[in-house]
Amino acid sequence: MKRIGILSDTHGCWDNRFAEYFKDCDEIWHAGDIGDYGIVERLEDIAPVVRAVSGNIDHGMVRRKCRELEIFSVEGVKVLLTHIGGYPGKWAKGMKPLLREEGIGLMVAGHSHILKVIYDKELNLLHVNPGAAGTAGWHRVRTIIKLTIDGADMRDCEVIEFAGQV
């Protein structure tokens, strides 16, 4: 069983509450638009495993250290982590066949700044967009997610909201 912290779209914004809410996580996943590689380094101080992908605003160290797409397994669940991937019914170009071919059970993406947790019956996968954790953008409430993966069982999805600025 693994407890996963998920965030996206920090745009270089660190909030000390990330450490508070993710302190019990086995892994933290950042779905792009990190903004500053220091965010990844601070997340590494919290959890033993940090996985991060670059987003469309990322450059420099983030681009050098973080790929645009990662596929890996956790607790027997195949995971795809990316920044721009779309969502069920509106997948980004080429994403649906990739999800099917790879047998993905959990797809995590950011970009939209819109929190979404959707089960795709056709592809038999859970899609998670944690919304935006940073202050850049139009959103009024910043969000992060915690999720438990226990074999094929994905449960205890917890949405944490941060109103206002850091």
Backbone as ProteinMPNN parsed JSONL, in Angstrom:
{"seq_chain_A": "MKRIGILSDTHGCWDNRFAEYFKDCDEIWHAGDIGDYGIVERLEDIAPVVRAVSGNIDHGMVRRKCRELEIFSVEGVKVLLTHIGGYPGKWAKGMKPLLREEGIGLMVAGHSHILKVIYDKELNLLHVNPGAAGTAGWHRVRTIIKLTIDGADMRDCEVIEFAGQV", "coords_chain_A": {"N_chain_A": [[0.845, -1.189, 0.0], [0.53, 2.181, -0.879], [0.752, 5.626, -0.2], [0.016, 8.449, -2.017], [1.003, 11.681, -2.931], [-0.221, 14.278, -4.921], [0.345, 16.876, -7.216], [0.235, 19.848, -9.265], [1.139, 22.42, -11.623], [2.551, 24.44, -10.103], [4.073, 26.593, -10.806], [6.467, 27.734, -9.877], [5.803, 28.441, -7.302], [6.078, 27.91, -3.901], [4.536, 26.407, -1.118], [4.409, 26.108, 2.284], [2.568, 24.42, 3.372], [2.421, 22.258, 1.679], [4.37, 20.471, 2.563], [3.32, 19.814, 5.06], [0.853, 18.504, 4.423], [1.721, 16.44, 2.755], [3.425, 14.907, 4.284], [3.0, 12.278, 5.158], [3.182, 10.761, 2.919], [4.244, 8.226, 0.625], [5.152, 8.616, -1.901], [5.506, 11.468, -4.061], [3.975, 13.108, -6.71], [4.485, 15.299, -9.356], [2.748, 16.99, -11.762], [3.775, 18.688, -13.812], [4.503, 22.063, -15.178], [6.214, 23.165, -13.271], [8.002, 25.262, -12.775], [10.237, 26.09, -11.207], [13.115, 24.356, -10.443], [13.785, 24.038, -7.811], [11.432, 23.527, -6.428], [10.942, 20.785, -6.872], [13.176, 19.765, -5.517], [12.572, 20.521, -2.896], [10.274, 19.003, -2.485], [11.463, 16.512, -2.508], [12.612, 16.47, -0.01], [10.524, 15.761, 1.542], [9.211, 13.316, 0.81], [10.181, 9.886, 0.164], [10.23, 9.141, -2.548], [10.036, 11.023, -5.451], [8.369, 11.982, -8.298], [8.422, 13.728, -11.295], [7.262, 15.667, -14.032], [7.961, 17.72, -16.896], [6.358, 20.774, -17.891], [4.502, 22.964, -20.133], [5.392, 25.568, -19.502], [7.838, 25.23, -18.44], [11.437, 25.34, -18.293], [15.03, 25.434, -18.684], [16.686, 24.022, -15.9], [14.541, 22.396, -15.054], [13.556, 21.337, -17.484], [15.842, 19.964, -18.269], [16.068, 17.966, -16.339], [13.58, 16.733, -16.039], [11.401, 14.684, -17.781], [8.846, 14.882, -20.402], [6.868, 13.025, -20.201], [6.116, 10.27, -18.192], [6.076, 6.807, -17.574], [5.266, 4.332, -15.323], [5.152, 1.802, -12.704], [3.19, 1.326, -9.793], [2.508, -0.423, -6.963], [1.537, -2.439, -8.607], [-0.109, -1.116, -10.37], [-0.222, 0.422, -13.456], [1.022, 3.523, -14.329], [0.604, 6.648, -15.929], [2.182, 9.674, -16.163], [1.943, 13.006, -16.959], [1.971, 16.361, -18.392], [0.262, 17.733, -20.267], [-2.428, 16.084, -21.234], [-5.08, 15.783, -21.623], [-8.396, 14.508, -20.952], [-10.851, 11.991, -20.009], [-12.959, 11.452, -22.768], [-12.052, 13.707, -23.976], [-9.329, 13.47, -24.865], [-5.863, 14.366, -25.317], [-4.165, 14.665, -28.482], [-3.238, 11.552, -29.741], [-3.097, 10.411, -27.216], [-5.119, 8.621, -26.231], [-4.772, 6.118, -27.729], [-2.205, 5.495, -26.771], [-2.618, 5.184, -23.996], [-4.282, 2.947, -24.04], [-2.639, 0.989, -25.373], [-0.482, 0.782, -23.595], [-1.711, -0.169, -21.351], [-2.593, 1.411, -19.189], [-3.57, 2.156, -15.885], [-3.916, 4.284, -14.227], [-3.985, 7.626, -14.894], [-2.325, 10.661, -14.737], [-2.492, 14.097, -15.06], [-1.872, 17.605, -15.64], [-2.095, 21.014, -16.298], [-4.671, 22.275, -17.092], [-5.526, 23.626, -14.831], [-7.788, 22.882, -13.617], [-9.417, 20.981, -11.315], [-9.962, 17.559, -11.577], [-11.294, 14.363, -11.203], [-11.81, 11.494, -12.7], [-13.361, 8.521, -13.729], [-12.628, 6.432, -16.401], [-14.577, 4.418, -18.138], [-14.403, 3.09, -20.599], [-11.629, 2.797, -21.132], [-10.896, 1.691, -18.79], [-9.615, 3.056, -16.628], [-8.387, 5.343, -14.121], [-8.537, 8.794, -14.158], [-6.699, 11.583, -13.098], [-6.558, 14.954, -12.411], [-4.919, 17.22, -10.58], [-5.587, 19.892, -10.355], [-4.498, 23.275, -9.81], [-1.647, 24.074, -7.912], [-0.206, 26.329, -7.474], [0.011, 29.984, -7.496], [-0.161, 31.37, -9.861], [-2.259, 32.145, -12.541], [-5.76, 31.822, -13.425], [-7.401, 30.581, -11.561], [-9.163, 30.428, -8.41], [-9.059, 28.93, -6.153], [-6.545, 26.959, -4.841], [-5.357, 23.644, -5.324], [-4.448, 20.356, -4.149], [-3.844, 16.804, -4.161], [-4.33, 13.736, -2.364], [-3.879, 10.246, -2.521], [-4.573, 6.814, -2.084], [-2.965, 3.882, -3.105], [-3.459, 0.56, -3.347], [-2.568, -2.244, -4.38], [-4.677, -3.143, -7.018], [-6.594, -1.506, -6.046], [-7.604, 1.72, -5.787], [-8.012, 4.308, -3.646], [-9.434, 6.41, -1.032], [-9.237, 9.079, -1.907], [-8.281, 12.274, -1.459], [-9.001, 15.638, -1.499], [-7.283, 18.597, -1.101], [-7.745, 21.927, -0.326], [-6.518, 25.197, -0.876], [-7.241, 28.341, -0.11], [-6.873, 31.619, -1.454], [-3.766, 33.545, -1.362], [-0.279, 32.529, -0.883]], "CA_chain_A": [[0.0, 0.0, 0.0], [1.295, 3.437, -0.971], [0.018, 6.899, -0.142], [0.6, 9.291, -3.05], [0.661, 13.101, -2.996], [-0.238, 14.696, -6.328], [0.14, 18.29, -7.444], [0.586, 20.328, -10.599], [1.022, 23.847, -11.892], [3.042, 25.293, -9.021], [4.607, 27.807, -11.448], [7.511, 28.298, -9.026], [5.246, 28.812, -5.997], [6.166, 26.933, -2.82], [3.665, 26.646, 0.03], [4.861, 25.211, 3.358], [1.521, 23.432, 3.644], [2.701, 21.048, 0.899], [5.116, 19.576, 3.469], [2.386, 19.368, 6.096], [-0.128, 17.563, 3.894], [2.365, 15.304, 2.097], [4.413, 14.279, 5.176], [2.736, 10.842, 5.318], [3.157, 10.154, 1.582], [5.373, 7.41, 0.195], [5.601, 9.221, -3.142], [4.86, 12.7, -4.493], [4.022, 13.259, -8.156], [4.217, 16.662, -9.848], [2.315, 16.856, -13.154], [4.257, 19.723, -14.713], [4.513, 23.497, -14.911], [6.9, 23.257, -11.983], [8.417, 26.657, -12.706], [11.554, 26.241, -10.588], [13.508, 23.018, -10.007], [13.818, 24.037, -6.346], [10.18, 22.913, -5.953], [11.188, 19.338, -6.856], [14.134, 19.494, -4.44], [11.865, 20.632, -1.61], [9.407, 17.821, -2.378], [12.348, 15.383, -2.183], [12.838, 16.505, 1.436], [9.298, 15.303, 2.21], [8.878, 11.913, 0.503], [11.329, 9.124, -0.345], [10.194, 9.079, -4.004], [9.37, 12.136, -6.119], [8.33, 11.854, -9.758], [7.971, 15.005, -11.834], [7.372, 15.865, -15.479], [7.987, 19.127, -17.285], [5.162, 21.295, -18.539], [4.718, 23.916, -21.219], [6.088, 26.787, -19.075], [9.124, 24.863, -17.855], [12.647, 25.514, -19.087], [16.248, 25.317, -17.885], [16.947, 22.819, -15.1], [13.358, 21.524, -15.058], [13.558, 20.632, -18.782], [16.981, 19.044, -18.32], [15.926, 16.868, -15.38], [12.245, 16.127, -16.048], [10.846, 14.383, -19.104], [7.465, 15.333, -20.593], [5.948, 11.922, -19.929], [6.696, 9.139, -17.456], [5.228, 5.629, -17.362], [5.867, 3.521, -14.267], [4.169, 1.006, -11.956], [3.132, 1.459, -8.342], [1.577, -1.402, -6.399], [0.955, -3.213, -9.69], [-0.915, -0.259, -11.23], [0.588, 1.133, -14.431], [0.702, 4.947, -14.222], [1.147, 7.603, -16.893], [2.253, 11.024, -15.598], [2.298, 13.99, -17.982], [1.368, 17.656, -18.109], [-0.878, 17.947, -21.163], [-2.901, 14.775, -21.67], [-6.522, 15.763, -21.782], [-9.17, 13.762, -19.959], [-11.811, 11.109, -20.69], [-13.865, 12.121, -23.7], [-11.344, 14.809, -24.629], [-7.905, 13.173, -24.748], [-4.926, 15.047, -26.226], [-3.858, 13.885, -29.678], [-2.39, 10.387, -29.553], [-3.092, 9.913, -25.833], [-6.011, 7.471, -26.045], [-4.125, 4.865, -28.141], [-1.077, 5.221, -25.873], [-3.19, 4.662, -22.744], [-4.772, 1.598, -24.326], [-1.5, 0.11, -25.683], [0.356, 0.609, -22.402], [-2.491, -0.764, -20.259], [-2.537, 2.358, -18.078], [-4.67, 2.08, -14.927], [-4.031, 5.6, -13.589], [-3.384, 8.685, -15.702], [-2.272, 11.921, -14.008], [-2.103, 15.224, -15.9], [-2.181, 18.927, -15.101], [-2.257, 22.0, -17.366], [-5.922, 23.04, -17.177], [-5.789, 24.272, -13.541], [-9.132, 22.442, -13.211], [-9.419, 19.719, -10.586], [-10.849, 16.533, -12.129], [-11.05, 12.954, -10.918], [-12.817, 10.871, -13.568], [-13.106, 7.137, -14.13], [-12.916, 6.169, -17.811], [-15.048, 3.028, -18.254], [-13.939, 2.496, -21.85], [-10.22, 2.424, -21.004], [-10.723, 1.079, -17.473], [-8.559, 3.77, -15.913], [-8.732, 6.52, -13.338], [-7.837, 10.006, -14.586], [-6.613, 12.574, -12.03], [-5.913, 16.255, -12.607], [-5.004, 17.795, -9.241], [-5.819, 21.332, -10.378], [-3.272, 24.072, -9.71], [-1.175, 24.29, -6.546], [0.446, 27.627, -7.416], [-0.831, 31.182, -7.501], [-0.249, 31.933, -11.214], [-3.402, 31.643, -13.297], [-7.081, 32.391, -13.184], [-8.129, 29.855, -10.527], [-9.283, 31.123, -7.122], [-8.729, 27.971, -5.093], [-5.434, 26.076, -5.195], [-5.679, 22.291, -4.87], [-3.553, 19.21, -4.233], [-4.59, 15.562, -3.919], [-3.684, 12.551, -1.812], [-4.566, 9.056, -3.005], [-3.974, 5.552, -1.671], [-2.955, 2.791, -4.08], [-3.253, -0.706, -2.652], [-2.825, -3.173, -5.473], [-5.564, -2.524, -8.006], [-7.537, -0.657, -5.318], [-7.247, 3.129, -5.619], [-9.055, 4.784, -2.728], [-9.129, 7.495, -0.091], [-8.845, 10.274, -2.659], [-8.516, 13.437, -0.609], [-8.695, 16.92, -2.133], [-6.941, 19.64, -0.143], [-7.914, 23.232, -0.95], [-5.871, 26.358, -0.288], [-7.843, 29.566, -0.627], [-6.035, 32.811, -1.388], [-2.334, 33.517, -1.654], [0.607, 31.765, 0.008]], "C_chain_A": [[0.884, 1.244, 0.0], [0.348, 4.625, -0.927], [0.753, 7.862, -1.079], [0.096, 10.727, -2.902], [0.774, 13.553, -4.437], [-0.496, 16.198, -6.408], [0.599, 18.657, -8.844], [0.552, 21.845, -10.601], [1.381, 24.717, -10.685], [3.594, 26.602, -9.57], [5.625, 28.521, -10.557], [7.055, 28.686, -7.632], [5.381, 27.669, -5.0], [5.236, 27.366, -1.704], [4.077, 25.641, 1.1], [3.816, 24.161, 3.724], [1.677, 22.179, 2.785], [3.39, 20.028, 1.804], [4.196, 19.005, 4.541], [1.454, 18.274, 5.572], [0.494, 16.332, 3.254], [3.318, 14.533, 3.009], [4.208, 12.777, 5.349], [2.742, 10.1, 3.982], [4.43, 9.35, 1.307], [5.993, 7.985, -1.077], [4.844, 10.524, -3.354], [5.062, 12.8, -5.996], [3.649, 14.681, -8.528], [3.946, 16.572, -11.343], [2.609, 18.099, -13.99], [3.883, 21.154, -14.405], [5.039, 23.723, -13.489], [7.372, 24.686, -11.754], [9.804, 26.895, -12.158], [11.941, 24.869, -10.046], [13.62, 22.909, -8.485], [12.558, 23.444, -5.736], [10.371, 21.401, -5.845], [12.127, 18.984, -5.708], [13.472, 19.581, -3.07], [10.906, 19.458, -1.406], [10.224, 16.592, -2.009], [12.708, 15.346, -0.703], [11.657, 15.923, 2.207], [9.07, 13.81, 2.03], [10.101, 11.197, -0.064], [11.38, 9.027, -1.865], [9.417, 10.287, -4.523], [9.495, 11.897, -7.617], [7.757, 13.158, -10.295], [8.19, 15.03, -13.34], [7.38, 17.359, -15.765], [6.677, 19.496, -17.976], [5.511, 22.356, -19.556], [5.401, 25.207, -20.786], [7.5, 26.49, -18.573], [10.273, 25.015, -18.84], [13.853, 25.219, -18.183], [16.393, 23.974, -17.192], [15.752, 21.863, -15.106], [13.338, 20.706, -16.349], [14.696, 19.618, -18.859], [16.77, 17.817, -17.444], [14.598, 16.119, -15.453], [11.764, 15.909, -17.484], [9.409, 14.897, -19.195], [6.452, 14.262, -20.227], [6.71, 10.812, -19.213], [5.648, 8.033, -17.357], [5.959, 4.732, -16.382], [4.764, 2.733, -13.566], [4.32, 1.261, -10.468], [2.086, 0.48, -7.839], [0.869, -2.212, -7.487], [0.058, -2.419, -10.624], [0.032, 0.49, -12.168], [0.09, 2.579, -14.506], [1.34, 5.713, -15.37], [1.041, 8.979, -16.257], [2.724, 11.969, -16.698], [1.672, 15.322, -17.604], [0.118, 17.878, -18.962], [-1.308, 16.599, -21.725], [-4.384, 14.719, -21.965], [-7.185, 14.97, -20.671], [-10.21, 12.924, -20.699], [-12.824, 11.895, -21.516], [-13.209, 13.265, -24.449], [-9.83, 14.636, -24.445], [-7.096, 14.022, -25.715], [-4.596, 14.101, -27.376], [-2.87, 12.756, -29.351], [-2.431, 9.767, -28.167], [-3.941, 8.652, -25.662], [-5.367, 6.169, -26.522], [-2.943, 4.494, -27.241], [-1.572, 4.617, -24.565], [-3.635, 3.216, -22.923], [-3.597, 0.624, -24.519], [-0.653, -0.202, -24.452], [-0.388, -0.043, -21.239], [-2.475, 0.094, -19.002], [-3.788, 2.216, -17.197], [-4.927, 3.397, -14.221], [-3.283, 6.604, -14.446], [-3.473, 9.987, -14.917], [-1.753, 12.998, -14.951], [-2.487, 16.522, -15.205], [-2.684, 19.831, -16.214], [-3.517, 22.86, -17.275], [-6.195, 23.904, -15.95], [-7.179, 23.901, -13.024], [-9.025, 21.065, -12.572], [-10.424, 18.757, -11.219], [-10.37, 15.171, -11.665], [-12.174, 12.206, -11.624], [-12.414, 9.431, -13.857], [-13.529, 6.968, -15.578], [-13.285, 4.696, -17.95], [-14.515, 2.343, -19.502], [-12.496, 1.993, -21.73], [-9.905, 1.755, -19.67], [-9.564, 1.726, -16.72], [-9.129, 4.947, -15.138], [-7.881, 7.681, -13.84], [-7.871, 10.996, -13.426], [-5.902, 13.814, -12.55], [-6.047, 16.959, -11.265], [-5.326, 19.28, -9.2], [-4.49, 22.052, -10.273], [-2.919, 24.332, -8.253], [-0.52, 25.655, -6.375], [-0.536, 28.78, -7.51], [-0.955, 31.816, -8.886], [-1.428, 31.316, -11.955], [-4.699, 32.249, -12.812], [-7.832, 31.753, -12.021], [-8.131, 30.635, -9.202], [-8.921, 30.223, -5.952], [-7.625, 27.062, -5.611], [-5.718, 24.702, -4.594], [-4.502, 21.34, -5.041], [-4.38, 17.98, -3.876], [-3.706, 14.553, -3.206], [-4.55, 11.35, -2.185], [-3.824, 7.827, -2.479], [-4.086, 4.555, -2.816], [-2.568, 1.538, -3.326], [-3.577, -1.819, -3.634], [-3.689, -2.459, -6.495], [-6.564, -1.554, -7.367], [-6.965, 0.753, -5.153], [-8.363, 3.761, -4.813], [-8.558, 5.961, -1.889], [-8.604, 8.727, -0.81], [-9.262, 11.494, -1.843], [-8.083, 14.697, -1.361], [-8.442, 17.938, -1.028], [-6.993, 20.964, -0.883], [-7.175, 24.3, -0.149], [-6.513, 27.596, -0.9], [-6.836, 30.712, -0.517], [-4.575, 32.572, -1.714], [-1.567, 32.705, -0.614], [0.808, 32.548, 1.287]], "O_chain_A": [[1.845, 1.35, 0.763], [-0.718, 4.616, -1.542], [1.961, 8.064, -0.95], [-1.106, 10.954, -2.763], [1.759, 13.245, -5.108], [-1.408, 16.727, -5.773], [1.267, 17.874, -9.521], [0.005, 22.471, -9.693], [0.625, 25.607, -10.296], [3.584, 27.617, -8.873], [5.648, 29.75, -10.486], [7.849, 29.213, -6.853], [4.857, 26.579, -5.23], [5.154, 28.55, -1.378], [4.089, 24.438, 0.839], [4.144, 23.133, 4.317], [1.121, 21.135, 3.125], [3.027, 18.852, 1.805], [4.298, 17.827, 4.884], [1.29, 17.236, 6.213], [-0.14, 15.279, 3.212], [3.963, 13.59, 2.551], [5.164, 12.067, 5.659], [2.35, 8.935, 3.921], [5.531, 9.737, 1.699], [7.197, 7.862, -1.306], [3.71, 10.684, -2.903], [6.168, 12.605, -6.501], [2.632, 15.209, -8.079], [4.804, 16.133, -12.108], [1.774, 18.515, -14.792], [3.077, 21.438, -13.519], [4.408, 24.367, -12.651], [7.17, 25.253, -10.68], [10.488, 27.818, -12.601], [11.188, 24.276, -9.274], [13.556, 21.81, -7.935], [12.609, 22.907, -4.629], [10.0, 20.801, -4.836], [11.896, 18.004, -5.0], [13.785, 18.791, -2.179], [10.744, 18.974, -0.286], [9.744, 15.723, -1.281], [13.075, 14.289, -0.19], [11.778, 15.625, 3.396], [8.768, 13.11, 2.996], [10.955, 11.819, -0.696], [12.46, 8.849, -2.429], [8.291, 10.546, -4.097], [10.583, 11.643, -8.133], [6.732, 13.639, -9.813], [9.169, 14.489, -13.852], [6.871, 18.159, -14.98], [5.993, 18.653, -18.558], [6.686, 22.617, -19.813], [5.954, 25.899, -21.641], [8.271, 27.414, -18.312], [10.109, 24.845, -20.048], [13.684, 24.799, -17.039], [16.243, 22.922, -17.813], [15.937, 20.647, -15.159], [13.122, 19.495, -16.303], [14.54, 18.545, -19.441], [17.25, 16.733, -17.778], [14.501, 14.987, -14.977], [11.728, 16.84, -18.29], [8.824, 15.298, -18.189], [5.289, 14.574, -19.968], [7.826, 10.466, -19.601], [4.476, 8.298, -17.088], [7.129, 4.406, -16.58], [3.58, 2.969, -13.805], [5.429, 1.394, -9.951], [0.922, 0.541, -8.235], [-0.277, -2.624, -7.304], [-0.486, -2.979, -11.576], [0.984, 1.123, -11.712], [-1.096, 2.832, -14.717], [2.486, 5.454, -15.738], [-0.042, 9.408, -15.858], [3.777, 11.757, -17.298], [0.934, 15.414, -16.623], [-0.954, 18.176, -18.437], [-0.635, 16.037, -22.589], [-4.886, 13.727, -22.495], [-6.618, 14.782, -19.594], [-10.428, 13.127, -21.894], [-13.448, 12.848, -21.049], [-13.747, 13.744, -25.448], [-9.145, 15.527, -23.942], [-7.57, 14.361, -26.8], [-4.733, 12.884, -27.251], [-1.814, 12.986, -28.763], [-1.855, 8.699, -27.957], [-3.506, 7.707, -25.004], [-5.407, 5.183, -25.786], [-2.707, 3.315, -26.98], [-1.003, 3.639, -24.08], [-3.394, 2.369, -22.063], [-3.566, -0.44, -23.901], [-0.167, -1.322, -24.293], [0.232, -0.429, -20.247], [-2.36, -0.419, -17.89], [-4.911, 2.162, -17.698], [-6.01, 3.619, -13.679], [-2.087, 6.451, -14.694], [-4.554, 10.38, -14.479], [-0.7, 12.836, -15.568], [-3.319, 16.534, -14.298], [-3.58, 19.466, -16.974], [-3.42, 24.083, -17.377], [-7.011, 24.823, -16.017], [-7.688, 24.533, -12.099], [-8.596, 20.104, -13.209], [-11.597, 19.096, -11.38], [-9.179, 14.865, -11.729], [-13.333, 12.267, -11.215], [-11.262, 9.156, -14.191], [-14.651, 7.315, -15.947], [-12.416, 3.826, -17.889], [-14.207, 1.151, -19.474], [-12.182, 0.889, -22.175], [-8.781, 1.305, -19.445], [-8.656, 1.046, -16.241], [-10.197, 5.471, -15.454], [-6.659, 7.571, -13.937], [-8.924, 11.23, -12.834], [-4.786, 13.735, -13.063], [-7.161, 17.27, -10.843], [-5.338, 19.875, -8.122], [-3.454, 21.485, -10.618], [-3.762, 24.751, -7.459], [-0.299, 26.095, -5.246], [-1.748, 28.583, -7.591], [-1.775, 32.715, -9.072], [-1.573, 30.094, -11.988], [-4.721, 33.082, -11.905], [-8.807, 32.327, -11.536], [-7.21, 31.401, -8.92], [-8.525, 30.701, -4.889], [-7.747, 26.467, -6.682], [-6.255, 24.602, -3.49], [-3.678, 21.491, -5.943], [-5.486, 18.1, -3.35], [-2.493, 14.514, -3.412], [-5.778, 11.42, -2.17], [-2.594, 7.806, -2.437], [-5.147, 4.397, -3.419], [-1.488, 1.457, -2.741], [-4.715, -2.282, -3.712], [-3.452, -1.291, -6.803], [-7.297, -0.862, -8.074], [-5.966, 0.948, -4.462], [-9.52, 3.759, -5.232], [-7.427, 6.426, -2.029], [-7.635, 9.346, -0.368], [-10.444, 11.709, -1.577], [-6.939, 14.804, -1.802], [-9.269, 18.124, -0.136], [-6.371, 21.121, -1.933], [-7.201, 24.308, 1.081], [-6.338, 27.862, -2.089], [-6.039, 30.753, 0.42], [-4.2, 31.537, -2.265], [-2.123, 32.257, 0.388], [1.519, 32.095, 2.183]]}, "name": "protein", "num_of_chains": 1, "seq": "MKRIGILSDTHGCWDNRFAEYFKDCDEIWHAGDIGDYGIVERLEDIAPVVRAVSGNIDHGMVRRKCRELEIFSVEGVKVLLTHIGGYPGKWAKGMKPLLREEGIGLMVAGHSHILKVIYDKELNLLHVNPGAAGTAGWHRVRTIIKLTIDGADMRDCEVIEFAGQV"}
